[in-house]
Amino acid sequence: MEFANQLLAEGISITQAAIEASRLRFRPILMTAFSTIFGVMALALASGPGPASPVSIRMSVIGGMKVFRQV
């Protein structure tokens, strides 16, 4: 929102400001989503002794991030 407001203050149309602000913020959002997915994936695929519940929690985090990425 702040990026778009700055562009509006510079005199750019609201449509162009929204497009440019979205373009600038899209990459950091994807980088955060992918780093979360890959970080949790290593834990979800790990095997060894321990309770099964942490695996289900990790898999639900991965599933939620995949849905977020598709939106």
PDB file of N, CA, C and O in Angstrom:
ATOM      1  N   MET A   1       0.817  -1.179   0.000  1.00  0.00           N
ATOM      2  CA  MET A   1       0.000   0.000   0.000  1.00  0.00           C
ATOM      3  C   MET A   1       0.873   1.260   0.000  1.00  0.00           C
ATOM      4  O   MET A   1       0.573   2.241  -0.681  1.00  0.00           O
ATOM      5  N   GLU A   2       1.947   1.210   0.770  1.00  0.00           N
ATOM      6  CA  GLU A   2       2.817   2.386   0.853  1.00  0.00           C
ATOM      7  C   GLU A   2       3.466   2.690  -0.487  1.00  0.00           C
ATOM      8  O   GLU A   2       3.590   3.853  -0.872  1.00  0.00           O
ATOM      9  N   PHE A   3       3.885   1.639  -1.205  1.00  0.00           N
ATOM     10  CA  PHE A   3       4.501   1.852  -2.513  1.00  0.00           C
ATOM     11  C   PHE A   3       3.513   2.521  -3.462  1.00  0.00           C
ATOM     12  O   PHE A   3       3.865   3.462  -4.174  1.00  0.00           O
ATOM     13  N   ALA A   4       2.282   2.033  -3.469  1.00  0.00           N
ATOM     14  CA  ALA A   4       1.264   2.602  -4.358  1.00  0.00           C
ATOM     15  C   ALA A   4       0.963   4.046  -3.975  1.00  0.00           C
ATOM     16  O   ALA A   4       0.791   4.895  -4.849  1.00  0.00           O
ATOM     17  N   ASN A   5       0.899   4.328  -2.688  1.00  0.00           N
ATOM     18  CA  ASN A   5       0.628   5.710  -2.255  1.00  0.00           C
ATOM     19  C   ASN A   5       1.758   6.653  -2.665  1.00  0.00           C
ATOM     20  O   ASN A   5       1.502   7.795  -3.046  1.00  0.00           O
ATOM     21  N   GLN A   6       2.997   6.189  -2.590  1.00  0.00           N
ATOM     22  CA  GLN A   6       4.119   7.029  -3.020  1.00  0.00           C
ATOM     23  C   GLN A   6       4.040   7.317  -4.512  1.00  0.00           C
ATOM     24  O   GLN A   6       4.302   8.437  -4.952  1.00  0.00           O
ATOM     25  N   LEU A   7       3.677   6.300  -5.287  1.00  0.00           N
ATOM     26  CA  LEU A   7       3.554   6.509  -6.728  1.00  0.00           C
ATOM     27  C   LEU A   7       2.393   7.438  -7.057  1.00  0.00           C
ATOM     28  O   LEU A   7       2.486   8.255  -7.973  1.00  0.00           O
ATOM     29  N   LEU A   8       1.304   7.312  -6.315  1.00  0.00           N
ATOM     30  CA  LEU A   8       0.175   8.226  -6.524  1.00  0.00           C
ATOM     31  C   LEU A   8       0.577   9.661  -6.224  1.00  0.00           C
ATOM     32  O   LEU A   8       0.162  10.585  -6.922  1.00  0.00           O
ATOM     33  N   ALA A   9       1.388   9.848  -5.184  1.00  0.00           N
ATOM     34  CA  ALA A   9       1.856  11.190  -4.833  1.00  0.00           C
ATOM     35  C   ALA A   9       2.743  11.775  -5.921  1.00  0.00           C
ATOM     36  O   ALA A   9       2.821  12.994  -6.072  1.00  0.00           O
ATOM     37  N   GLU A  10       3.410  10.914  -6.680  1.00  0.00           N
ATOM     38  CA  GLU A  10       4.257  11.377  -7.782  1.00  0.00           C
ATOM     39  C   GLU A  10       3.447  11.698  -9.034  1.00  0.00           C
ATOM     40  O   GLU A  10       3.993  12.205 -10.014  1.00  0.00           O
ATOM     41  N   GLY A  11       2.145  11.402  -9.006  1.00  0.00           N
ATOM     42  CA  GLY A  11       1.288  11.753 -10.133  1.00  0.00           C
ATOM     43  C   GLY A  11       0.993  10.622 -11.085  1.00  0.00           C
ATOM     44  O   GLY A  11       0.439  10.861 -12.159  1.00  0.00           O
ATOM     45  N   ILE A  12       1.339   9.404 -10.736  1.00  0.00           N
ATOM     46  CA  ILE A  12       1.049   8.251 -11.595  1.00  0.00           C
ATOM     47  C   ILE A  12      -0.397   7.833 -11.369  1.00  0.00           C
ATOM     48  O   ILE A  12      -0.918   7.968 -10.261  1.00  0.00           O
ATOM     49  N   SER A  13      -1.049   7.325 -12.413  1.00  0.00           N
ATOM     50  CA  SER A  13      -2.452   6.913 -12.290  1.00  0.00           C
ATOM     51  C   SER A  13      -2.587   5.775 -11.276  1.00  0.00           C
ATOM     52  O   SER A  13      -1.626   5.060 -10.992  1.00  0.00           O
ATOM     53  N   ILE A  14      -3.785   5.625 -10.742  1.00  0.00           N
ATOM     54  CA  ILE A  14      -4.016   4.620  -9.706  1.00  0.00           C
ATOM     55  C   ILE A  14      -3.794   3.201 -10.240  1.00  0.00           C
ATOM     56  O   ILE A  14      -3.301   2.335  -9.517  1.00  0.00           O
ATOM     57  N   THR A  15      -4.155   2.967 -11.489  1.00  0.00           N
ATOM     58  CA  THR A  15      -3.959   1.643 -12.081  1.00  0.00           C
ATOM     59  C   THR A  15      -2.477   1.335 -12.238  1.00  0.00           C
ATOM     60  O   THR A  15      -2.023   0.257 -11.856  1.00  0.00           O
ATOM     61  N   GLN A  16      -1.728   2.267 -12.793  1.00  0.00           N
ATOM     62  CA  GLN A  16      -0.294   2.072 -12.970  1.00  0.00           C
ATOM     63  C   GLN A  16       0.423   1.944 -11.622  1.00  0.00           C
ATOM     64  O   GLN A  16       1.364   1.162 -11.485  1.00  0.00           O
ATOM     65  N   ALA A  17      -0.028   2.715 -10.633  1.00  0.00           N
ATOM     66  CA  ALA A  17       0.579   2.648  -9.303  1.00  0.00           C
ATOM     67  C   ALA A  17       0.350   1.279  -8.679  1.00  0.00           C
ATOM     68  O   ALA A  17       1.260   0.713  -8.074  1.00  0.00           O
ATOM     69  N   ALA A  18      -0.859   0.744  -8.823  1.00  0.00           N
ATOM     70  CA  ALA A  18      -1.161  -0.580  -8.271  1.00  0.00           C
ATOM     71  C   ALA A  18      -0.354  -1.666  -8.973  1.00  0.00           C
ATOM     72  O   ALA A  18       0.150  -2.580  -8.320  1.00  0.00           O
ATOM     73  N   ILE A  19      -0.227  -1.579 -10.276  1.00  0.00           N
ATOM     74  CA  ILE A  19       0.543  -2.573 -11.031  1.00  0.00           C
ATOM     75  C   ILE A  19       2.016  -2.523 -10.640  1.00  0.00           C
ATOM     76  O   ILE A  19       2.637  -3.561 -10.410  1.00  0.00           O
ATOM     77  N   GLU A  20       2.566  -1.331 -10.567  1.00  0.00           N
ATOM     78  CA  GLU A  20       3.985  -1.186 -10.225  1.00  0.00           C
ATOM     79  C   GLU A  20       4.258  -1.635  -8.795  1.00  0.00           C
ATOM     80  O   GLU A  20       5.263  -2.298  -8.538  1.00  0.00           O
ATOM     81  N   ALA A  21       3.377  -1.284  -7.861  1.00  0.00           N
ATOM     82  CA  ALA A  21       3.556  -1.698  -6.466  1.00  0.00           C
ATOM     83  C   ALA A  21       3.460  -3.219  -6.342  1.00  0.00           C
ATOM     84  O   ALA A  21       4.216  -3.833  -5.589  1.00  0.00           O
ATOM     85  N   SER A  22       2.538  -3.815  -7.074  1.00  0.00           N
ATOM     86  CA  SER A  22       2.413  -5.284  -7.059  1.00  0.00           C
ATOM     87  C   SER A  22       3.660  -5.940  -7.616  1.00  0.00           C
ATOM     88  O   SER A  22       4.134  -6.942  -7.082  1.00  0.00           O
ATOM     89  N   ARG A  23       4.183  -5.382  -8.675  1.00  0.00           N
ATOM     90  CA  ARG A  23       5.386  -5.947  -9.289  1.00  0.00           C
ATOM     91  C   ARG A  23       6.574  -5.881  -8.328  1.00  0.00           C
ATOM     92  O   ARG A  23       7.367  -6.819  -8.249  1.00  0.00           O
ATOM     93  N   LEU A  24       6.691  -4.774  -7.604  1.00  0.00           N
ATOM     94  CA  LEU A  24       7.807  -4.609  -6.678  1.00  0.00           C
ATOM     95  C   LEU A  24       7.710  -5.536  -5.470  1.00  0.00           C
ATOM     96  O   LEU A  24       8.737  -5.975  -4.952  1.00  0.00           O
ATOM     97  N   ARG A  25       6.502  -5.839  -5.015  1.00  0.00           N
ATOM     98  CA  ARG A  25       6.320  -6.636  -3.799  1.00  0.00           C
ATOM     99  C   ARG A  25       6.168  -8.130  -4.078  1.00  0.00           C
ATOM    100  O   ARG A  25       6.247  -8.927  -3.144  1.00  0.00           O
ATOM    101  N   PHE A  26       5.954  -8.532  -5.318  1.00  0.00           N
ATOM    102  CA  PHE A  26       5.676  -9.933  -5.633  1.00  0.00           C
ATOM    103  C   PHE A  26       6.868 -10.841  -5.349  1.00  0.00           C
ATOM    104  O   PHE A  26       6.700 -11.906  -4.756  1.00  0.00           O
ATOM    105  N   ARG A  27       8.050 -10.443  -5.757  1.00  0.00           N
ATOM    106  CA  ARG A  27       9.240 -11.279  -5.573  1.00  0.00           C
ATOM    107  C   ARG A  27       9.547 -11.555  -4.098  1.00  0.00           C
ATOM    108  O   ARG A  27       9.775 -12.713  -3.748  1.00  0.00           O
ATOM    109  N   PRO A  28       9.564 -10.549  -3.217  1.00  0.00           N
ATOM    110  CA  PRO A  28       9.815 -10.854  -1.803  1.00  0.00           C
ATOM    111  C   PRO A  28       8.768 -11.778  -1.188  1.00  0.00           C
ATOM    112  O   PRO A  28       9.095 -12.598  -0.330  1.00  0.00           O
ATOM    113  N   ILE A  29       7.521 -11.655  -1.617  1.00  0.00           N
ATOM    114  CA  ILE A  29       6.477 -12.529  -1.098  1.00  0.00           C
ATOM    115  C   ILE A  29       6.731 -13.968  -1.537  1.00  0.00           C
ATOM    116  O   ILE A  29       6.616 -14.889  -0.728  1.00  0.00           O
ATOM    117  N   LEU A  30       7.074 -14.168  -2.798  1.00  0.00           N
ATOM    118  CA  LEU A  30       7.379 -15.519  -3.278  1.00  0.00           C
ATOM    119  C   LEU A  30       8.621 -16.091  -2.595  1.00  0.00           C
ATOM    120  O   LEU A  30       8.650 -17.274  -2.255  1.00  0.00           O
ATOM    121  N   MET A  31       9.630 -15.273  -2.394  1.00  0.00           N
ATOM    122  CA  MET A  31      10.849 -15.753  -1.735  1.00  0.00           C
ATOM    123  C   MET A  31      10.546 -16.212  -0.313  1.00  0.00           C
ATOM    124  O   MET A  31      11.076 -17.231   0.130  1.00  0.00           O
ATOM    125  N   THR A  32       9.714 -15.487   0.398  1.00  0.00           N
ATOM    126  CA  THR A  32       9.344 -15.875   1.759  1.00  0.00           C
ATOM    127  C   THR A  32       8.547 -17.170   1.756  1.00  0.00           C
ATOM    128  O   THR A  32       8.787 -18.050   2.582  1.00  0.00           O
ATOM    129  N   ALA A  33       7.602 -17.291   0.834  1.00  0.00           N
ATOM    130  CA  ALA A  33       6.789 -18.506   0.766  1.00  0.00           C
ATOM    131  C   ALA A  33       7.648 -19.723   0.442  1.00  0.00           C
ATOM    132  O   ALA A  33       7.521 -20.760   1.093  1.00  0.00           O
ATOM    133  N   PHE A  34       8.516 -19.608  -0.553  1.00  0.00           N
ATOM    134  CA  PHE A  34       9.354 -20.748  -0.930  1.00  0.00           C
ATOM    135  C   PHE A  34      10.339 -21.124   0.166  1.00  0.00           C
ATOM    136  O   PHE A  34      10.571 -22.311   0.397  1.00  0.00           O
ATOM    137  N   SER A  35      10.920 -20.150   0.842  1.00  0.00           N
ATOM    138  CA  SER A  35      11.862 -20.484   1.911  1.00  0.00           C
ATOM    139  C   SER A  35      11.151 -21.186   3.062  1.00  0.00           C
ATOM    140  O   SER A  35      11.726 -22.077   3.687  1.00  0.00           O
ATOM    141  N   THR A  36       9.920 -20.803   3.347  1.00  0.00           N
ATOM    142  CA  THR A  36       9.149 -21.487   4.387  1.00  0.00           C
ATOM    143  C   THR A  36       8.832 -22.913   3.967  1.00  0.00           C
ATOM    144  O   THR A  36       8.986 -23.840   4.763  1.00  0.00           O
ATOM    145  N   ILE A  37       8.393 -23.100   2.734  1.00  0.00           N
ATOM    146  CA  ILE A  37       8.061 -24.442   2.241  1.00  0.00           C
ATOM    147  C   ILE A  37       9.287 -25.341   2.282  1.00  0.00           C
ATOM    148  O   ILE A  37       9.214 -26.459   2.792  1.00  0.00           O
ATOM    149  N   PHE A  38      10.402 -24.875   1.757  1.00  0.00           N
ATOM    150  CA  PHE A  38      11.596 -25.716   1.721  1.00  0.00           C
ATOM    151  C   PHE A  38      12.165 -25.970   3.108  1.00  0.00           C
ATOM    152  O   PHE A  38      12.690 -27.053   3.371  1.00  0.00           O
ATOM    153  N   GLY A  39      12.070 -24.995   3.995  1.00  0.00           N
ATOM    154  CA  GLY A  39      12.552 -25.198   5.359  1.00  0.00           C
ATOM    155  C   GLY A  39      11.750 -26.234   6.108  1.00  0.00           C
ATOM    156  O   GLY A  39      12.314 -27.052   6.834  1.00  0.00           O
ATOM    157  N   VAL A  40      10.440 -26.210   5.942  1.00  0.00           N
ATOM    158  CA  VAL A  40       9.586 -27.177   6.628  1.00  0.00           C
ATOM    159  C   VAL A  40       9.631 -28.529   5.925  1.00  0.00           C
ATOM    160  O   VAL A  40       9.459 -29.564   6.569  1.00  0.00           O
ATOM    161  N   MET A  41       9.860 -28.533   4.615  1.00  0.00           N
ATOM    162  CA  MET A  41       9.904 -29.792   3.883  1.00  0.00           C
ATOM    163  C   MET A  41      11.031 -30.691   4.386  1.00  0.00           C
ATOM    164  O   MET A  41      10.867 -31.908   4.469  1.00  0.00           O
ATOM    165  N   ALA A  42      12.158 -30.099   4.716  1.00  0.00           N
ATOM    166  CA  ALA A  42      13.264 -30.898   5.244  1.00  0.00           C
ATOM    167  C   ALA A  42      12.864 -31.592   6.540  1.00  0.00           C
ATOM    168  O   ALA A  42      13.237 -32.742   6.770  1.00  0.00           O
ATOM    169  N   LEU A  43      12.113 -30.905   7.378  1.00  0.00           N
ATOM    170  CA  LEU A  43      11.646 -31.512   8.620  1.00  0.00           C
ATOM    171  C   LEU A  43      10.568 -32.553   8.369  1.00  0.00           C
ATOM    172  O   LEU A  43      10.529 -33.578   9.051  1.00  0.00           O
ATOM    173  N   ALA A  44       9.695 -32.307   7.404  1.00  0.00           N
ATOM    174  CA  ALA A  44       8.598 -33.230   7.129  1.00  0.00           C
ATOM    175  C   ALA A  44       9.097 -34.537   6.532  1.00  0.00           C
ATOM    176  O   ALA A  44       8.505 -35.591   6.766  1.00  0.00           O
ATOM    177  N   LEU A  45      10.163 -34.479   5.775  1.00  0.00           N
ATOM    178  CA  LEU A  45      10.685 -35.695   5.137  1.00  0.00           C
ATOM    179  C   LEU A  45      11.682 -36.437   6.020  1.00  0.00           C
ATOM    180  O   LEU A  45      12.117 -37.534   5.672  1.00  0.00           O
ATOM    181  N   ALA A  46      12.047 -35.855   7.150  1.00  0.00           N
ATOM    182  CA  ALA A  46      12.995 -36.499   8.042  1.00  0.00           C
ATOM    183  C   ALA A  46      12.362 -37.752   8.648  1.00  0.00           C
ATOM    184  O   ALA A  46      11.160 -37.793   8.908  1.00  0.00           O
ATOM    185  N   SER A  47      13.184 -38.755   8.863  1.00  0.00           N
ATOM    186  CA  SER A  47      12.694 -39.991   9.478  1.00  0.00           C
ATOM    187  C   SER A  47      13.514 -40.273  10.729  1.00  0.00           C
ATOM    188  O   SER A  47      14.602 -39.730  10.924  1.00  0.00           O
ATOM    189  N   GLY A  48      12.973 -41.118  11.549  1.00  0.00           N
ATOM    190  CA  GLY A  48      13.668 -41.474  12.770  1.00  0.00           C
ATOM    191  C   GLY A  48      12.687 -41.625  13.909  1.00  0.00           C
ATOM    192  O   GLY A  48      11.476 -41.520  13.713  1.00  0.00           O
ATOM    193  N   PRO A  49      13.199 -41.869  15.089  1.00  0.00           N
ATOM    194  CA  PRO A  49      12.299 -42.050  16.229  1.00  0.00           C
ATOM    195  C   PRO A  49      11.633 -40.744  16.630  1.00  0.00           C
ATOM    196  O   PRO A  49      12.210 -39.668  16.475  1.00  0.00           O
ATOM    197  N   GLY A  50      10.444 -40.847  17.135  1.00  0.00           N
ATOM    198  CA  GLY A  50       9.718 -39.652  17.568  1.00  0.00           C
ATOM    199  C   GLY A  50       8.253 -39.775  17.272  1.00  0.00           C
ATOM    200  O   GLY A  50       7.836 -40.681  16.550  1.00  0.00           O
ATOM    201  N   PRO A  51       7.465 -38.881  17.815  1.00  0.00           N
ATOM    202  CA  PRO A  51       6.016 -38.952  17.591  1.00  0.00           C
ATOM    203  C   PRO A  51       5.648 -38.590  16.157  1.00  0.00           C
ATOM    204  O   PRO A  51       6.393 -37.894  15.467  1.00  0.00           O
ATOM    205  N   ALA A  52       4.499 -39.070  15.727  1.00  0.00           N
ATOM    206  CA  ALA A  52       4.044 -38.812  14.353  1.00  0.00           C
ATOM    207  C   ALA A  52       3.368 -37.449  14.233  1.00  0.00           C
ATOM    208  O   ALA A  52       3.238 -36.932  13.123  1.00  0.00           O
ATOM    209  N   SER A  53       2.940 -36.863  15.329  1.00  0.00           N
ATOM    210  CA  SER A  53       2.195 -35.603  15.236  1.00  0.00           C
ATOM    211  C   SER A  53       3.013 -34.452  14.655  1.00  0.00           C
ATOM    212  O   SER A  53       2.447 -33.651  13.911  1.00  0.00           O
ATOM    213  N   PRO A  54       4.309 -34.317  14.949  1.00  0.00           N
ATOM    214  CA  PRO A  54       5.040 -33.208  14.300  1.00  0.00           C
ATOM    215  C   PRO A  54       5.049 -33.310  12.777  1.00  0.00           C
ATOM    216  O   PRO A  54       5.049 -32.292  12.086  1.00  0.00           O
ATOM    217  N   VAL A  55       5.056 -34.546  12.250  1.00  0.00           N
ATOM    218  CA  VAL A  55       5.044 -34.704  10.792  1.00  0.00           C
ATOM    219  C   VAL A  55       3.735 -34.173  10.228  1.00  0.00           C
ATOM    220  O   VAL A  55       3.740 -33.496   9.199  1.00  0.00           O
ATOM    221  N   SER A  56       2.608 -34.467  10.883  1.00  0.00           N
ATOM    222  CA  SER A  56       1.325 -33.982  10.372  1.00  0.00           C
ATOM    223  C   SER A  56       1.249 -32.457  10.444  1.00  0.00           C
ATOM    224  O   SER A  56       0.678 -31.823   9.557  1.00  0.00           O
ATOM    225  N   ILE A  57       1.812 -31.874  11.478  1.00  0.00           N
ATOM    226  CA  ILE A  57       1.820 -30.412  11.584  1.00  0.00           C
ATOM    227  C   ILE A  57       2.667 -29.819  10.458  1.00  0.00           C
ATOM    228  O   ILE A  57       2.273 -28.841   9.822  1.00  0.00           O
ATOM    229  N   ARG A  58       3.811 -30.410  10.227  1.00  0.00           N
ATOM    230  CA  ARG A  58       4.691 -29.899   9.155  1.00  0.00           C
ATOM    231  C   ARG A  58       4.034 -30.025   7.795  1.00  0.00           C
ATOM    232  O   ARG A  58       4.133 -29.122   6.964  1.00  0.00           O
ATOM    233  N   MET A  59       3.362 -31.145   7.566  1.00  0.00           N
ATOM    234  CA  MET A  59       2.710 -31.337   6.275  1.00  0.00           C
ATOM    235  C   MET A  59       1.566 -30.340   6.092  1.00  0.00           C
ATOM    236  O   MET A  59       1.324 -29.875   4.978  1.00  0.00           O
ATOM    237  N   SER A  60       0.862 -30.008   7.171  1.00  0.00           N
ATOM    238  CA  SER A  60      -0.212 -29.019   7.038  1.00  0.00           C
ATOM    239  C   SER A  60       0.356 -27.631   6.738  1.00  0.00           C
ATOM    240  O   SER A  60      -0.274 -26.855   6.019  1.00  0.00           O
ATOM    241  N   VAL A  61       1.534 -27.306   7.274  1.00  0.00           N
ATOM    242  CA  VAL A  61       2.178 -26.019   6.957  1.00  0.00           C
ATOM    243  C   VAL A  61       2.558 -25.988   5.485  1.00  0.00           C
ATOM    244  O   VAL A  61       2.335 -24.987   4.805  1.00  0.00           O
ATOM    245  N   ILE A  62       3.127 -27.077   4.993  1.00  0.00           N
ATOM    246  CA  ILE A  62       3.500 -27.135   3.573  1.00  0.00           C
ATOM    247  C   ILE A  62       2.260 -27.002   2.692  1.00  0.00           C
ATOM    248  O   ILE A  62       2.276 -26.254   1.714  1.00  0.00           O
ATOM    249  N   GLY A  63       1.193 -27.711   3.024  1.00  0.00           N
ATOM    250  CA  GLY A  63      -0.045 -27.623   2.253  1.00  0.00           C
ATOM    251  C   GLY A  63      -0.627 -26.217   2.260  1.00  0.00           C
ATOM    252  O   GLY A  63      -1.101 -25.730   1.234  1.00  0.00           O
ATOM    253  N   GLY A  64      -0.591 -25.565   3.424  1.00  0.00           N
ATOM    254  CA  GLY A  64      -1.097 -24.197   3.508  1.00  0.00           C
ATOM    255  C   GLY A  64      -0.283 -23.230   2.678  1.00  0.00           C
ATOM    256  O   GLY A  64      -0.836 -22.328   2.048  1.00  0.00           O
ATOM    257  N   MET A  65       1.026 -23.410   2.671  1.00  0.00           N
ATOM    258  CA  MET A  65       1.873 -22.520   1.879  1.00  0.00           C
ATOM    259  C   MET A  65       1.685 -22.771   0.398  1.00  0.00           C
ATOM    260  O   MET A  65       1.772 -21.833  -0.395  1.00  0.00           O
ATOM    261  N   LYS A  66       1.428 -24.016  -0.003  1.00  0.00           N
ATOM    262  CA  LYS A  66       1.168 -24.301  -1.409  1.00  0.00           C
ATOM    263  C   LYS A  66      -0.124 -23.630  -1.868  1.00  0.00           C
ATOM    264  O   LYS A  66      -0.191 -23.098  -2.976  1.00  0.00           O
ATOM    265  N   VAL A  67      -1.152 -23.656  -1.013  1.00  0.00           N
ATOM    266  CA  VAL A  67      -2.405 -23.007  -1.353  1.00  0.00           C
ATOM    267  C   VAL A  67      -2.190 -21.503  -1.451  1.00  0.00           C
ATOM    268  O   VAL A  67      -2.712 -20.862  -2.363  1.00  0.00           O
ATOM    269  N   PHE A  68      -1.422 -20.930  -0.516  1.00  0.00           N
ATOM    270  CA  PHE A  68      -1.127 -19.501  -0.543  1.00  0.00           C
ATOM    271  C   PHE A  68      -0.416 -19.129  -1.840  1.00  0.00           C
ATOM    272  O   PHE A  68      -0.703 -18.092  -2.438  1.00  0.00           O
ATOM    273  N   ARG A  69       0.509 -19.977  -2.268  1.00  0.00           N
ATOM    274  CA  ARG A  69       1.294 -19.680  -3.464  1.00  0.00           C
ATOM    275  C   ARG A  69       0.397 -19.691  -4.701  1.00  0.00           C
ATOM    276  O   ARG A  69       0.656 -18.947  -5.647  1.00  0.00           O
ATOM    277  N   GLN A  70      -0.657 -20.521  -4.714  1.00  0.00           N
ATOM    278  CA  GLN A  70      -1.509 -20.619  -5.887  1.00  0.00           C
ATOM    279  C   GLN A  70      -2.520 -19.488  -5.977  1.00  0.00           C
ATOM    280  O   GLN A  70      -3.112 -19.270  -7.034  1.00  0.00           O
ATOM    281  N   VAL A  71      -2.725 -18.770  -4.890  1.00  0.00           N
ATOM    282  CA  VAL A  71      -3.724 -17.690  -4.888  1.00  0.00           C
ATOM    283  C   VAL A  71      -3.239 -16.488  -5.616  1.00  0.00           C
ATOM    284  O   VAL A  71      -3.956 -15.492  -5.708  1.00  0.00           O
TER     285      VAL A  71
END
